[in-house]
Amino acid sequence: MKYNPNVLDCAAAPIAEAWSWVKNPASENLIDMCQAVPAHLPPQSLRDYLGDAIKAGEGATYTDIRGIPPLREALAGNISERYQGTVSEEDILITAGCNQAFCSVIDTLCAEGDEVIVPLPCYFNHQMWLTARGVVPRYLSFNAETAMPDANEARSLIGENTRAILLVTPNNPSGAIYSPECIRQFFELAREHEIALIIDETYRDFIDINQVPHHLFVDSGWRDTLVHLYSFSKVFSLTGFRTGAVVAGQAMLEQLKKIQDCTAICAPHAGQLAAVYGLQNLHAWKLEKSAELAQRAIAIKQAFEHPDLRYRLISAGAYFAYIEHPFDAPARDVVKRLIEDHEIVSLPGSYFGRDQERFIRFAYANVHERHFDDLISRLIASQPSRGYSNE
Ligand SMILES: Cc1ncc(COP(=O)(O)O)c(C=O)c1O
């Protein structure tokens, strides 16, 4: 067979590759910070509800291309409240997870050769999809002091083939939470150039729930520029139910529906039922989980302040800590050694775009903070003696 050269150019799926380096996946000594997955199952009440619904025959049919109305209404209410803005069920299309949302949005906006502005480091599946589609990423450099992208740099990259600017906040892999001001600057830039601002906010439920992540939904013209992506995977522990959403204006959704109809037809019906249940009944549960992760972010920052540690925490938030390692070696080699010699599973920065060899990503969401002392001891044991580092 002959294969699509764009797909041949894509990197292999990173999580599977990192796990292939683990000799004993069943080892109880492993500290697994590889994949961004919730540490717990959905609550029993959701499982009971879903079990009963399926037994009663619900969830077996296709739904409207855009998703079931109660879910669109519940999500519109949730966003309007959280962002203090105006979103209606008409602005929402439910997808088979946030990854599918991204892929469909890119297919809707970009032809081969078109460009998307992407801050470094970037989420590997975004990069893989752009490569697979022949869409050209124009990267914004990573500022390891602020971990924030710079809208002025983005301005200099916009050309006639630019179709979108892509932000992920809270960020995967860096954990950085972009400020509302930073997001606003990118929005204004996108609006000025009549291109889309795509914001993937998969992790927005794991930051201070009382703070508004940004104020774009308050802007009466948001639908002309903003394309918001969301996931139910992490917030209600529904990763396997494949449910996410695109929130955008009618003009965008009309085109997106064509892609959705050809690929998924509709998001999984059972996942949609689970997501409605979550939005309507699990607010307190969500707050509890969010508080646990906020506490873990504080704990990991404190753990990395250890005076003997030569790994430096660059940023941390939501599910991730982005760490500068002390070796004069590619990140892949460092991660392999941490797996083989110290049973710490993480991901090399090189999976997250160019110029990331100095960094590794720790997904700490599924590792309780009681293991952090052990983690730091192992990292100290792994580090080079002074004089052999890249300092
Ligand atoms: C930034 C980002 N977007 C999307 C996804 C995928 O979400 P979903 O499970 O809803 O497809 C992930 C999962 O790790 C992610 O980190």
Ligand as a Chemical Component Dictionary entry (heavy atoms), coordinates in Angstrom:
data_LIG
# 
_chem_comp.id                   LIG 
_chem_comp.type                 NON-POLYMER 
_chem_comp.pdbx_formal_charge   0 
_chem_comp.three_letter_code    LIG 
# 
loop_
_chem_comp_atom.comp_id 
_chem_comp_atom.atom_id 
_chem_comp_atom.alt_atom_id 
_chem_comp_atom.type_symbol 
_chem_comp_atom.charge 
_chem_comp_atom.model_Cartn_x 
_chem_comp_atom.model_Cartn_y 
_chem_comp_atom.model_Cartn_z 
_chem_comp_atom.pdbx_ordinal 
LIG C1 C1 C 0 -5.440  20.198 25.374 1  
LIG C2 C2 C 0 -6.233  18.955 25.150 2  
LIG N1 N1 N 0 -7.231  18.976 24.270 3  
LIG C3 C3 C 0 -7.969  17.871 24.045 4  
LIG C4 C4 C 0 -7.717  16.698 24.707 5  
LIG C5 C5 C 0 -8.536  15.482 24.385 6  
LIG O1 O1 O 0 -9.778  15.585 24.997 7  
LIG P1 P1 P 0 -10.925 14.534 24.654 8  
LIG O2 O2 O 0 -10.709 13.345 25.522 9  
LIG O3 O3 O 0 -12.185 15.272 24.990 10 
LIG O4 O4 O 0 -10.816 14.227 23.196 11 
LIG C6 C6 C 0 -6.692  16.627 25.635 12 
LIG C7 C7 C 0 -6.419  15.359 26.354 13 
LIG O5 O5 O 0 -5.386  15.101 26.889 14 
LIG C8 C8 C 0 -5.922  17.786 25.852 15 
LIG O6 O6 O 0 -4.901  17.767 26.706 16 
# 
loop_
_chem_comp_bond.comp_id 
_chem_comp_bond.atom_id_1 
_chem_comp_bond.atom_id_2 
_chem_comp_bond.value_order 
_chem_comp_bond.pdbx_ordinal 
LIG C1 C2 SING 1  
LIG C2 N1 SING 2  
LIG C2 C8 DOUB 3  
LIG N1 C3 DOUB 4  
LIG C3 C4 SING 5  
LIG C4 C5 SING 6  
LIG C4 C6 DOUB 7  
LIG C5 O1 SING 8  
LIG O1 P1 SING 9  
LIG P1 O2 DOUB 10 
LIG P1 O3 SING 11 
LIG P1 O4 SING 12 
LIG C6 C7 SING 13 
LIG C6 C8 SING 14 
LIG C7 O5 DOUB 15 
LIG C8 O6 SING 16 
# 
